[in-house]
Amino acid sequence: MTTLSRNARVAGLLYLTLLTAPLRLMYIPSKLFVTGNATATADNIAAHETLFRLGILSDLFTGTMVIFLTLALYRLFKGVDQELARLVVILGSLMVTPIFFLNTINDAAALLLVRGPDFLSIFDKAQRDALAMLFLRLHSHGIRVNGIFWGLWLLPFGLLVYRSRFLPRILGVWLILNCFAYLAVSVTGILWPRYEAVVSNWVLPIMVGELAIMLWLIIMGAKEAAAASLAKC
């Protein structure tokens, strides 16, 4: 296996670790959260506290692993365009990771309110449940903010793939489209929340571009011959 192909597969395997993100993004909300019912949501969290805590851990893990992923991509693409490779690191981890970490505080606060320790006895259960729902909503807004950077980092990433010659150009185009799909969902969620789910469903086929590049990197690696041709240009 060539050095380039090995670097590509390492990046792909690191990408694979981000598949823990849907645990908190999708699975936990679908299983525990009841729209418009703070008490039922709080009761579900209390009954499945370990699952909810795993969601917090998954956010912390994802926020950490994305740092290693972007550094691996920088190593893979710095020979293509170092400035774009730096943008991948800045937009893909330096902006994303702090939001991931700060957003876990909202979940921690919600869990604290649900558990109702003695020092919170000044609030009755209904008030604690409502406050817990508030922090869960704040977490959702944090996801929308992070979604902007989940999109933006794919633009330099897609351009690097397109220019690299050692990866299929179609994957680069797909990633660029994936960028605008994320932006569409996040902006819609901020400006017109009622239409967020509709837009998300529309752009879902585009948003699997990251899955496609991840699988390609793991399975196919990179074409060393094409990279050598690029180096001579």
C-alpha positions as CSV (number, residue, x, y, z in Angstrom):
1,M,0.0,0.0,0.0
2,T,1.4,3.4,-1.0
3,T,1.8,6.3,1.5
4,L,-1.0,8.3,-0.2
5,S,-3.4,5.4,-0.2
6,R,-2.6,4.7,3.5
7,N,-3.2,8.4,4.4
8,A,-6.5,8.2,2.5
9,R,-7.6,5.1,4.4
10,V,-6.6,6.6,7.8
11,A,-8.7,9.6,7.0
12,G,-11.6,7.4,6.0
13,L,-11.4,5.4,9.2
14,L,-11.3,8.5,11.3
15,Y,-14.4,9.7,9.3
16,L,-16.0,6.5,10.3
17,T,-15.8,7.4,14.0
18,L,-18.1,10.3,13.4
19,L,-21.0,7.9,12.9
20,T,-21.5,8.1,16.6
21,A,-23.0,11.6,16.1
22,P,-26.5,10.4,15.0
23,L,-27.0,8.9,18.5
24,R,-27.6,12.4,20.0
25,L,-28.6,14.1,16.8
26,M,-31.4,11.7,15.8
27,Y,-31.8,8.5,17.8
28,I,-32.2,10.1,21.3
29,P,-34.6,12.8,20.2
30,S,-36.8,10.3,18.4
31,K,-36.9,7.9,21.4
32,L,-37.0,10.3,24.4
33,F,-38.3,13.7,23.3
34,V,-42.1,14.4,23.1
35,T,-42.9,17.5,21.1
36,G,-44.7,20.1,23.2
37,N,-44.7,17.9,26.4
38,A,-42.0,18.8,28.8
39,T,-43.2,16.4,31.5
40,A,-43.2,13.4,29.3
41,T,-39.8,14.3,27.9
42,A,-38.3,14.8,31.4
43,D,-39.8,11.4,32.5
44,N,-38.3,9.7,29.5
45,I,-34.9,11.1,30.2
46,A,-35.2,10.1,33.8
47,A,-36.2,6.6,32.9
48,H,-33.4,6.3,30.3
49,E,-30.7,8.3,32.0
50,T,-27.8,6.1,30.8
51,L,-28.9,6.5,27.1
52,F,-29.1,10.3,27.6
53,R,-25.7,10.3,29.1
54,L,-24.3,8.3,26.2
55,G,-25.7,11.1,24.0
56,I,-23.6,13.6,25.9
57,L,-20.6,11.4,25.6
58,S,-21.2,10.9,21.8
59,D,-21.1,14.7,21.3
60,L,-17.8,15.0,23.2
61,F,-16.4,12.1,21.3
62,T,-17.5,13.5,17.9
63,G,-16.1,16.9,18.8
64,T,-12.8,15.3,19.6
65,M,-12.5,13.0,16.7
66,V,-13.3,15.7,14.1
67,I,-10.0,17.3,15.1
68,F,-8.1,14.2,14.2
69,L,-10.1,13.8,11.0
70,T,-9.4,17.3,9.7
71,L,-5.7,16.9,10.5
72,A,-5.6,13.6,8.5
73,L,-7.3,15.4,5.6
74,Y,-4.8,18.2,5.8
75,R,-2.0,15.6,5.5
76,L,-3.7,14.0,2.6
77,F,-4.5,17.2,0.6
78,K,-1.8,19.7,1.6
79,G,0.1,18.9,-1.6
80,V,-3.0,19.8,-3.7
81,D,-3.7,23.2,-2.1
82,Q,-2.3,24.0,1.3
83,E,-4.6,27.1,1.8
84,L,-7.7,25.1,1.1
85,A,-6.4,22.3,3.4
86,R,-6.0,24.8,6.2
87,L,-9.6,26.0,5.7
88,V,-10.7,22.4,6.1
89,V,-9.0,22.3,9.5
90,I,-10.3,25.7,10.6
91,L,-13.9,25.3,9.4
92,G,-14.2,21.5,10.1
93,S,-12.7,21.4,13.6
94,L,-11.5,24.7,15.1
95,M,-15.1,26.1,14.6
96,V,-17.0,22.9,15.1
97,T,-15.4,21.3,18.2
98,P,-16.0,24.2,20.6
99,I,-19.7,24.3,19.7
100,F,-19.9,20.6,20.3
101,F,-18.3,20.9,23.7
102,L,-20.3,24.0,24.8
103,N,-23.5,22.4,23.6
104,T,-23.1,19.5,26.0
105,I,-23.6,21.9,28.8
106,N,-27.2,22.3,27.7
107,D,-27.8,18.6,28.0
108,A,-26.0,18.5,31.3
109,A,-28.2,21.2,32.6
110,A,-31.3,19.4,31.3
111,L,-30.2,16.2,33.1
112,L,-29.6,18.0,36.3
113,L,-33.1,19.5,36.3
114,V,-34.7,16.2,35.5
115,R,-32.9,14.5,38.4
116,G,-34.1,17.3,40.7
117,P,-31.4,17.4,43.4
118,D,-32.2,18.9,46.8
119,F,-30.8,22.4,46.0
120,L,-33.4,22.6,43.2
121,S,-36.3,21.9,45.5
122,I,-37.3,25.6,45.3
123,F,-38.7,24.7,41.9
124,D,-41.6,22.3,41.6
125,K,-41.4,19.4,39.1
126,A,-43.4,21.2,36.4
127,Q,-41.0,24.1,36.5
128,R,-38.0,21.9,36.4
129,D,-39.4,20.0,33.5
130,A,-40.1,23.2,31.6
131,L,-36.5,24.5,32.3
132,A,-35.2,21.1,31.1
133,M,-37.1,21.5,27.9
134,L,-35.6,25.0,27.5
135,F,-32.1,23.6,27.7
136,L,-33.0,20.9,25.2
137,R,-34.3,23.5,22.8
138,L,-31.0,25.5,23.3
139,H,-29.1,22.3,22.4
140,S,-31.2,22.1,19.2
141,H,-30.3,25.7,18.3
142,G,-26.6,24.9,19.0
143,I,-26.9,22.1,16.4
144,R,-28.3,24.5,13.9
145,V,-25.4,26.8,14.4
146,N,-22.9,24.0,14.1
147,G,-24.7,22.8,11.0
148,I,-23.5,26.0,9.2
149,F,-19.9,25.0,9.8
150,W,-20.7,21.3,9.0
151,G,-21.7,22.7,5.6
152,L,-19.0,25.4,5.1
153,W,-16.0,23.0,5.7
154,L,-17.3,20.7,2.9
155,L,-16.7,23.5,0.3
156,P,-12.9,23.5,0.6
157,F,-13.0,19.8,1.1
158,G,-15.0,19.3,-2.1
159,L,-12.7,21.6,-4.0
160,L,-9.7,19.6,-2.8
161,V,-11.2,16.3,-3.9
162,Y,-12.1,17.8,-7.3
163,R,-8.6,19.1,-7.9
164,S,-6.7,16.2,-6.4
165,R,-6.8,13.8,-9.4
166,F,-6.3,10.9,-7.0
167,L,-10.0,10.8,-6.0
168,P,-13.1,10.9,-8.3
169,R,-14.2,14.4,-9.2
170,I,-17.8,13.4,-8.8
171,L,-17.2,13.0,-5.1
172,G,-15.8,16.6,-5.0
173,V,-19.0,17.9,-6.7
174,W,-21.1,15.9,-4.3
175,L,-19.4,17.3,-1.3
176,I,-19.9,20.9,-2.6
177,L,-23.6,20.2,-3.1
178,N,-23.6,18.6,0.4
179,C,-22.2,21.9,1.7
180,F,-25.2,23.9,0.4
181,A,-27.6,21.2,1.6
182,Y,-26.4,21.7,5.2
183,L,-26.6,25.4,4.9
184,A,-30.1,25.2,3.5
185,V,-31.3,23.1,6.5
186,S,-29.5,25.3,9.1
187,V,-30.7,28.6,7.6
188,T,-34.2,27.4,7.2
189,G,-34.2,26.1,10.9
190,I,-33.1,29.6,12.0
191,L,-35.4,31.7,9.8
192,W,-38.4,29.4,9.2
193,P,-38.3,26.5,11.8
194,R,-41.6,25.1,10.6
195,Y,-40.1,24.2,7.2
196,E,-36.9,22.8,8.5
197,A,-38.0,19.1,8.4
198,V,-39.4,19.6,4.9
199,V,-36.1,21.1,3.6
200,S,-34.2,18.3,5.4
201,N,-36.2,15.6,3.6
202,W,-35.7,17.3,0.2
203,V,-31.9,17.5,0.5
204,L,-31.4,14.1,2.2
205,P,-30.1,12.4,-0.9
206,I,-27.4,15.1,-1.3
207,M,-26.4,14.9,2.3
208,V,-25.0,11.3,1.9
209,G,-22.1,12.8,0.0
210,E,-20.0,12.5,3.2
211,L,-20.9,8.8,3.5
212,A,-19.8,8.3,-0.1
213,I,-16.4,9.9,0.4
214,M,-15.9,8.1,3.6
215,L,-16.5,4.7,2.0
216,W,-14.3,5.6,-1.0
217,L,-11.4,6.6,1.2
218,I,-11.7,3.4,3.3
219,I,-12.2,0.9,0.5
220,M,-10.5,2.4,-2.5
221,G,-7.9,4.7,-1.0
222,A,-6.2,7.0,-3.5
223,K,-4.6,6.6,-6.9
224,E,-0.9,7.2,-6.5
225,A,-0.2,7.5,-10.2
226,A,-2.7,10.4,-10.6
227,A,-1.1,12.1,-7.6
228,A,2.4,11.8,-9.2
229,S,1.0,13.3,-12.4
230,L,-0.4,16.2,-10.3
231,A,3.0,16.8,-8.6
232,K,4.7,17.2,-12.0
233,C,2.3,19.9,-13.1
